[in-house]
Amino acid sequence: MPTKNNTEKKQNQNQNQTDVVQKAEPNRIQTQETASTAHSDGDLIYNILQLRRQSSEESIGQLTTFLDHDSPAVVSEAIDALCHLAAQNGSAEIVFDILKQKAADKYYPQRGDALVAAAKLKMDEQLLTILPDFLIEKGEQGEEDMFNAVRALSFVESPELLPYLNQILDRSTSVTTQRTAYGILSKLDPTQSSELLETKLASSETRQQKNAAWALSRSNIPEYNQILENAVTNKQLDDESLALLSSSPSAPEVFGNLLSSDIIEKEQKISYLQSIAQNAGYATAAVRQNMKEALEPLLDSEDRDLEIETIKTLGKVGGGDPDVAKLLEPKLQSSDAEVREEAFGSYISSLTPKTYKPLLDLLWDDNEKVRRSAMFFAGHFVDYSDVEQLTKALNHEDEYIREEAQKMLEKL
């Protein structure tokens, strides 16, 4: 409940605002009297919009009288109009002081909106002096205050915001507040934010680590990629954070370096490839394209297990991509039966009328599953140019191949 002193203070503020209006020069816009006698919020908002067009200190004084109205819509419109005038007539300091006063009043219903509006006026040093007042309360009110604080911090460019962000990240349990705070950190210069993000990435708390991984990986910045690479190498990330990283803009660079490294064990490389494959569906087209380029060298790996896992991963990353089909085509003729089978499984994910013909060469594969599957999938695309291959297949030792070849020829 408001104390007597706070009530008196508010009354004094209202009297001062009334004095400002009474001293303003008369004009065609009715001010306080109009605001008190208007029939609806719409009337008041209309008056505010009219005042918004007048670039004068008198208009600012008149708009200030609306800040204590009972309607949140009216107050929000007045705050917005004040910010507009501040940008138009060079009265930023005057407007900032008005908004700062409201933001500092813990009993003012829309102090959060006043704080965010004040932050837009780019007086960072003065704004940060009242920010601690928004980091005191606990419970539901505390969460609301922290959300408003982080909204305001999104407009602050001073590195002095870092301690406040850190405090919010440590205290807030709101998903929205946390993600907004990490979003701010991700946009700062790495020289300012790297240390804090690296600390959060090392957190044993899944939520903090996952959000830090998101912030570090969303922009593909070299300094951040190095932090992520170190964390992955040291097995610091839990499954959720690793999955998020695997589909992020930083993934091709981070995993490309790790997969080509001689100091990373084969088992670890295979686990990276599996994570990339499992999360490929969440990646953007640009990320998948870059990942495809990062994986290509591993197709020629001397290690058979890595070669097979890379083939599987490419099938997930590049499904529907004709370029991936071209990369995998040579593997369809591998002397290793398992390599051929895995290559076939990945190849058909990129099957089109332009890429199906290599499947016809697999009709004579020793693996029954491969040759029959090749016949089935090729059958969706065969045309007159394939008559010779299909005619030859009429004499195949596999009954299924002979019968399917006959059906296809009859349809041509």
C-alpha positions as CSV (number, residue, x, y, z in Angstrom):
1,M,0.0,0.0,0.0
2,P,1.2,3.6,-0.7
3,T,2.6,5.4,2.3
4,K,1.5,8.9,3.3
5,N,4.7,10.4,2.1
6,N,4.4,8.7,-1.3
7,T,0.8,9.9,-1.6
8,E,1.8,13.4,-0.8
9,K,4.6,13.2,-3.3
10,K,2.3,12.0,-6.0
11,Q,-0.1,14.9,-5.2
12,N,2.7,17.3,-5.5
13,Q,3.7,15.8,-8.9
14,N,0.2,16.1,-10.1
15,Q,0.0,19.8,-9.0
16,N,3.3,20.6,-10.8
17,Q,1.9,19.0,-14.0
18,T,-1.2,21.0,-13.6
19,D,0.8,24.2,-13.3
20,V,2.7,23.3,-16.5
21,V,-0.6,23.0,-18.3
22,Q,-2.0,26.3,-16.9
23,K,1.1,28.2,-18.1
24,A,0.9,26.8,-21.6
25,E,-0.3,29.1,-24.3
26,P,-3.9,28.6,-25.4
27,N,-4.3,26.7,-28.7
28,R,-6.9,24.8,-30.6
29,I,-6.3,21.7,-28.5
30,Q,-8.2,21.5,-25.3
31,T,-6.0,20.2,-22.5
32,Q,-6.7,19.1,-19.0
33,E,-10.3,20.2,-19.1
34,T,-10.9,18.2,-22.3
35,A,-9.1,15.2,-20.8
36,S,-11.3,15.2,-17.8
37,T,-14.6,15.7,-19.6
38,A,-14.0,13.5,-22.6
39,H,-16.6,10.7,-23.0
40,S,-14.2,7.9,-23.9
41,D,-10.6,6.8,-24.1
42,G,-11.0,7.3,-27.8
43,D,-11.6,11.0,-27.3
44,L,-8.5,11.3,-25.1
45,I,-6.4,9.4,-27.5
46,Y,-7.6,11.6,-30.3
47,N,-6.5,14.7,-28.3
48,I,-3.1,13.0,-27.7
49,L,-2.6,12.4,-31.4
50,Q,-3.4,16.0,-32.1
51,L,-0.8,17.1,-29.5
52,R,1.7,14.7,-31.1
53,R,1.6,16.9,-34.2
54,Q,2.7,20.0,-32.3
55,S,6.4,20.3,-31.8
56,S,6.5,22.5,-28.7
57,E,7.2,22.5,-25.0
58,E,3.6,23.4,-24.4
59,S,2.5,20.1,-26.1
60,I,4.9,18.2,-23.9
61,G,3.4,19.8,-20.8
62,Q,-0.1,19.0,-21.9
63,L,0.8,15.4,-22.8
64,T,2.3,15.0,-19.3
65,T,-1.2,15.5,-17.8
66,F,-2.4,12.3,-19.4
67,L,0.3,10.1,-17.7
68,D,-1.8,9.7,-14.6
69,H,-4.9,8.7,-16.3
70,D,-6.6,5.5,-15.2
71,S,-6.7,4.0,-18.7
72,P,-3.5,2.1,-19.6
73,A,-4.3,2.7,-23.3
74,V,-4.4,6.5,-22.8
75,V,-1.2,6.4,-20.8
76,S,0.6,4.3,-23.4
77,E,-0.4,6.6,-26.2
78,A,0.8,9.6,-24.2
79,I,4.2,8.0,-23.5
80,D,4.6,7.2,-27.2
81,A,3.6,10.8,-28.1
82,L,6.2,12.2,-25.7
83,C,8.9,10.0,-27.2
84,H,7.9,11.2,-30.7
85,L,8.1,14.8,-29.7
86,A,11.5,14.3,-28.0
87,A,12.9,13.0,-31.3
88,Q,11.3,15.8,-33.3
89,N,12.1,19.0,-31.4
90,G,15.2,18.2,-29.5
91,S,13.5,18.0,-26.1
92,A,14.9,14.6,-25.2
93,E,16.3,15.7,-21.9
94,I,12.9,17.2,-20.8
95,V,11.0,14.1,-21.8
96,F,13.6,11.8,-20.3
97,D,13.3,13.5,-16.9
98,I,9.5,13.2,-17.1
99,L,9.7,9.5,-17.9
100,K,12.5,8.8,-15.5
101,Q,10.4,10.3,-12.7
102,K,7.5,8.0,-13.5
103,A,9.8,4.9,-13.9
104,A,11.4,5.7,-10.5
105,D,8.0,5.7,-8.8
106,K,7.3,2.1,-7.6
107,Y,3.7,2.9,-7.2
108,Y,3.2,4.1,-10.8
109,P,1.2,1.4,-12.6
110,Q,3.0,1.8,-15.9
111,R,6.5,2.4,-14.6
112,G,7.8,-0.4,-16.9
113,D,6.5,1.3,-20.0
114,A,8.0,4.6,-18.8
115,L,11.4,2.9,-18.3
116,V,11.4,1.4,-21.7
117,A,10.4,4.7,-23.3
118,A,13.1,6.5,-21.4
119,A,15.7,3.9,-22.6
120,K,14.8,4.8,-26.2
121,L,16.0,8.3,-25.7
122,K,19.6,7.0,-25.4
123,M,20.6,8.6,-22.1
124,D,22.2,5.4,-20.9
125,E,24.2,6.7,-17.9
126,Q,21.2,8.3,-16.4
127,L,18.9,5.4,-17.1
128,L,21.2,2.9,-15.4
129,T,20.9,4.9,-12.1
130,I,17.3,3.8,-11.7
131,L,17.6,0.3,-13.1
132,P,18.5,-1.2,-9.7
133,D,15.0,-0.3,-8.5
134,F,13.7,-2.9,-11.0
135,L,15.8,-5.7,-9.6
136,I,14.6,-5.6,-6.0
137,E,11.2,-7.2,-5.8
138,K,10.7,-11.0,-5.7
139,G,7.9,-13.2,-6.9
140,E,5.5,-12.2,-9.7
141,Q,6.2,-8.5,-9.3
142,G,9.9,-9.1,-9.4
143,E,9.5,-11.1,-12.7
144,E,7.5,-8.3,-14.2
145,D,10.1,-5.7,-13.1
146,M,13.0,-7.8,-14.5
147,F,11.2,-8.2,-17.8
148,N,10.7,-4.4,-18.1
149,A,14.4,-3.9,-17.1
150,V,15.6,-6.3,-19.9
151,R,13.3,-4.6,-22.4
152,A,14.9,-1.3,-21.5
153,L,18.5,-2.8,-21.6
154,S,17.9,-3.8,-25.2
155,F,18.2,-0.1,-26.1
156,V,21.3,0.5,-24.0
157,E,24.7,0.5,-25.8
158,S,27.0,1.0,-22.8
159,P,29.0,-2.0,-21.6
160,E,27.8,-1.0,-18.1
161,L,24.7,-3.0,-18.8
162,L,26.5,-6.4,-18.3
163,P,26.2,-6.5,-14.5
164,Y,22.5,-5.9,-14.8
165,L,22.0,-8.6,-17.4
166,N,24.0,-11.0,-15.3
167,Q,21.8,-10.3,-12.3
168,I,18.7,-10.8,-14.3
169,L,19.9,-14.1,-15.7
170,D,20.8,-15.4,-12.3
171,R,17.4,-14.4,-10.8
172,S,14.7,-14.6,-13.4
173,T,12.8,-17.9,-14.1
174,S,10.9,-16.4,-17.0
175,V,11.7,-18.0,-20.4
176,T,10.9,-14.8,-22.2
177,T,13.1,-12.6,-19.9
178,Q,16.0,-15.1,-20.1
179,R,15.9,-15.4,-23.9
180,T,15.6,-11.6,-24.3
181,A,18.6,-11.1,-22.0
182,Y,20.7,-13.7,-24.0
183,G,19.6,-12.1,-27.2
184,I,21.0,-8.8,-26.0
185,L,24.3,-10.5,-25.1
186,S,24.5,-12.1,-28.5
187,K,24.4,-8.8,-30.3
188,L,27.1,-7.1,-28.2
189,D,30.7,-6.9,-29.3
190,P,32.3,-10.2,-28.4
191,T,35.0,-8.3,-26.5
192,Q,32.2,-7.2,-24.1
193,S,30.1,-10.3,-23.8
194,S,32.4,-13.3,-24.4
195,E,33.4,-13.7,-20.8
196,L,29.8,-13.7,-19.4
197,L,28.5,-16.0,-22.1
198,E,31.4,-18.4,-21.6
199,T,30.6,-18.5,-17.9
200,K,27.0,-19.2,-18.5
201,L,27.9,-21.9,-21.1
202,A,29.8,-23.7,-18.3
203,S,26.8,-23.6,-16.0
204,S,25.5,-26.9,-14.6
205,E,22.0,-25.6,-15.1
206,T,20.5,-26.9,-18.3
207,R,18.5,-23.7,-19.0
208,Q,21.5,-21.4,-18.6
209,Q,23.8,-23.6,-20.7
210,K,21.2,-24.0,-23.5
211,N,20.4,-20.3,-23.7
212,A,24.1,-19.5,-23.7
213,A,24.7,-22.0,-26.5
214,W,21.9,-20.3,-28.4
215,A,23.3,-16.8,-27.9
216,L,26.8,-17.9,-28.9
217,S,25.8,-19.9,-32.0
218,R,23.1,-17.7,-33.6
219,S,25.5,-15.3,-35.5
220,N,28.4,-17.5,-36.5
221,I,31.0,-15.1,-35.0
222,P,34.6,-16.4,-34.9
223,E,35.2,-15.5,-31.3
224,Y,32.0,-17.2,-30.2
225,N,32.7,-20.2,-32.4
226,Q,36.0,-20.8,-30.6
227,I,34.2,-20.8,-27.2
228,L,31.7,-23.3,-28.6
229,E,34.4,-25.5,-30.1
230,N,36.3,-25.6,-26.8
231,A,33.1,-26.5,-25.0
232,V,32.3,-29.4,-27.4
233,T,35.9,-30.6,-27.3
234,N,35.9,-30.7,-23.5
235,K,32.5,-32.5,-23.5
236,Q,31.1,-29.6,-21.5
237,L,27.7,-29.5,-23.3
238,D,24.7,-31.5,-22.3
239,D,22.5,-33.2,-24.9
240,E,20.1,-30.4,-25.3
241,S,22.8,-27.7,-25.8
242,L,24.7,-30.0,-28.3
243,A,21.4,-30.6,-30.2
244,L,20.7,-26.8,-30.4
245,L,24.3,-26.1,-31.6
246,S,24.0,-28.9,-34.2
247,S,21.4,-27.0,-36.2
248,S,22.7,-23.5,-35.6
249,P,24.4,-21.0,-38.0
250,S,27.7,-21.8,-36.2
251,A,27.4,-25.6,-36.6
252,P,29.2,-25.9,-40.0
253,E,32.2,-24.0,-38.8
254,V,32.4,-25.5,-35.3
255,F,31.8,-29.1,-36.3
256,G,33.8,-28.7,-39.6
257,N,36.8,-27.9,-37.5
258,L,36.2,-30.7,-35.0
259,L,35.6,-33.3,-37.7
260,S,38.8,-32.4,-39.5
261,S,40.9,-32.4,-36.4
262,D,43.4,-35.2,-35.8
263,I,43.1,-34.9,-32.0
264,I,39.4,-35.7,-31.8
265,E,38.8,-39.4,-31.4
266,K,36.8,-41.3,-33.9
267,E,34.0,-42.2,-31.5
268,Q,33.5,-38.5,-30.7
269,K,33.4,-37.6,-34.4
270,I,30.7,-40.2,-35.0
271,S,28.7,-38.8,-32.1
272,Y,29.0,-35.3,-33.7
273,L,27.8,-36.7,-37.0
274,Q,24.8,-38.4,-35.3
275,S,23.9,-35.2,-33.6
276,I,24.0,-33.2,-36.8
277,A,21.9,-35.9,-38.6
278,Q,19.3,-35.9,-35.8
279,N,18.9,-32.2,-35.8
280,A,19.2,-31.4,-39.5
281,G,15.5,-30.8,-39.8
282,Y,15.7,-27.8,-37.5
283,A,18.4,-26.1,-39.6
284,T,17.8,-23.4,-42.2
285,A,18.6,-24.1,-45.9
286,A,21.7,-21.9,-45.6
287,V,23.0,-23.9,-42.6
288,R,22.4,-27.2,-44.4
289,Q,24.2,-26.0,-47.4
290,N,27.2,-25.0,-45.4
291,M,27.1,-28.2,-43.4
292,K,27.1,-30.2,-46.7
293,E,30.4,-28.5,-47.7
294,A,31.9,-29.1,-44.2
295,L,31.0,-32.8,-44.4
296,E,32.2,-33.5,-48.0
297,P,35.9,-34.1,-47.2
298,L,34.9,-36.9,-44.8
299,L,33.4,-38.9,-47.7
300,D,37.0,-39.8,-48.5
301,S,37.9,-40.8,-45.0
302,E,40.3,-43.8,-44.7
303,D,38.2,-44.9,-41.7
304,R,35.3,-47.0,-43.0
305,D,33.1,-46.2,-40.0
306,L,33.5,-42.4,-40.5
307,E,32.8,-42.8,-44.2
308,I,29.5,-44.6,-43.5
309,E,28.4,-42.2,-40.8
310,T,29.1,-39.3,-43.1
311,I,27.1,-40.8,-45.9
312,K,24.1,-41.3,-43.4
313,T,24.5,-37.7,-42.2
314,L,24.6,-36.2,-45.7
315,G,21.3,-38.0,-46.4
316,K,19.7,-36.2,-43.5
317,V,21.3,-32.8,-44.2
318,G,20.9,-32.7,-47.9
319,G,17.6,-34.5,-48.5
320,G,16.2,-33.3,-51.8
321,D,19.5,-31.6,-52.8
322,P,20.8,-32.7,-56.3
323,D,24.3,-31.7,-55.2
324,V,24.2,-34.2,-52.4
325,A,23.1,-36.8,-54.9
326,K,26.2,-36.0,-57.0
327,L,28.4,-36.4,-54.0
328,L,26.9,-39.8,-53.1
329,E,26.8,-41.2,-56.6
330,P,30.4,-42.6,-56.6
331,K,29.6,-44.4,-53.3
332,L,26.9,-46.4,-55.1
333,Q,29.7,-48.2,-56.9
334,S,31.8,-48.9,-53.8
335,S,33.4,-52.3,-53.4
336,D,32.2,-52.3,-49.8
337,A,28.6,-53.7,-49.7
338,E,27.7,-51.8,-46.6
339,V,28.9,-48.6,-48.0
340,R,26.8,-49.2,-51.1
341,E,23.7,-49.9,-49.0
342,E,24.1,-46.8,-46.9
343,A,24.9,-44.7,-49.9
344,F,21.7,-46.0,-51.6
345,G,19.6,-45.2,-48.5
346,S,20.9,-41.6,-48.5
347,Y,20.9,-41.2,-52.3
348,I,17.1,-41.8,-52.6
349,S,16.4,-39.0,-50.2
350,S,17.5,-36.7,-53.1
351,L,16.0,-38.6,-55.9
352,T,14.5,-36.6,-58.8
353,P,13.9,-37.2,-62.5
354,K,17.4,-35.9,-63.1
355,T,19.2,-38.2,-60.5
356,Y,17.5,-41.6,-60.8
357,K,19.5,-43.2,-63.6
358,P,22.4,-44.4,-61.4
359,L,19.9,-46.6,-59.7
360,L,19.5,-48.7,-62.9
361,D,23.1,-49.7,-62.5
362,L,22.3,-51.2,-59.1
363,L,19.8,-53.7,-60.6
364,W,22.7,-56.2,-60.7
365,D,23.9,-55.5,-57.1
366,D,24.7,-58.6,-55.1
367,N,22.6,-57.3,-52.2
368,E,19.0,-58.3,-52.9
369,K,17.6,-55.4,-50.8
370,V,19.6,-52.8,-52.7
371,R,18.8,-54.1,-56.2
372,R,15.1,-54.5,-55.5
373,S,14.8,-51.1,-53.8
374,A,16.7,-49.6,-56.7
375,M,14.2,-51.1,-59.1
376,F,11.2,-49.9,-57.1
377,F,12.4,-46.3,-56.8
378,A,13.7,-46.0,-60.4
379,G,10.3,-47.2,-61.6
380,H,8.8,-43.9,-60.7
381,F,11.0,-42.1,-63.2
382,V,11.9,-44.4,-66.1
383,D,11.3,-43.3,-69.7
384,Y,12.0,-44.4,-73.3
385,S,15.7,-43.7,-72.8
386,D,15.8,-46.6,-70.3
387,V,14.4,-49.2,-72.7
388,E,17.8,-50.9,-73.3
389,Q,18.4,-51.3,-69.5
390,L,14.9,-52.6,-68.9
391,T,15.1,-55.0,-71.8
392,K,18.3,-56.4,-70.4
393,A,16.6,-56.8,-67.0
394,L,14.1,-59.1,-68.5
395,N,16.7,-61.8,-68.3
396,H,17.7,-61.1,-64.7
397,E,18.1,-64.0,-62.4
398,D,15.9,-62.2,-59.8
399,E,12.3,-62.8,-60.5
400,Y,11.2,-59.5,-59.0
401,I,13.5,-57.6,-61.3
402,R,12.2,-59.5,-64.3
403,E,8.6,-58.9,-63.5
404,E,9.0,-55.2,-62.7
405,A,11.0,-54.6,-65.8
406,Q,8.2,-56.2,-67.9
407,K,5.6,-54.0,-66.2
408,M,7.6,-50.8,-66.8
409,L,8.2,-51.7,-70.5
410,E,4.5,-52.3,-71.0
411,K,3.7,-48.8,-69.6
412,L,6.2,-47.0,-71.9
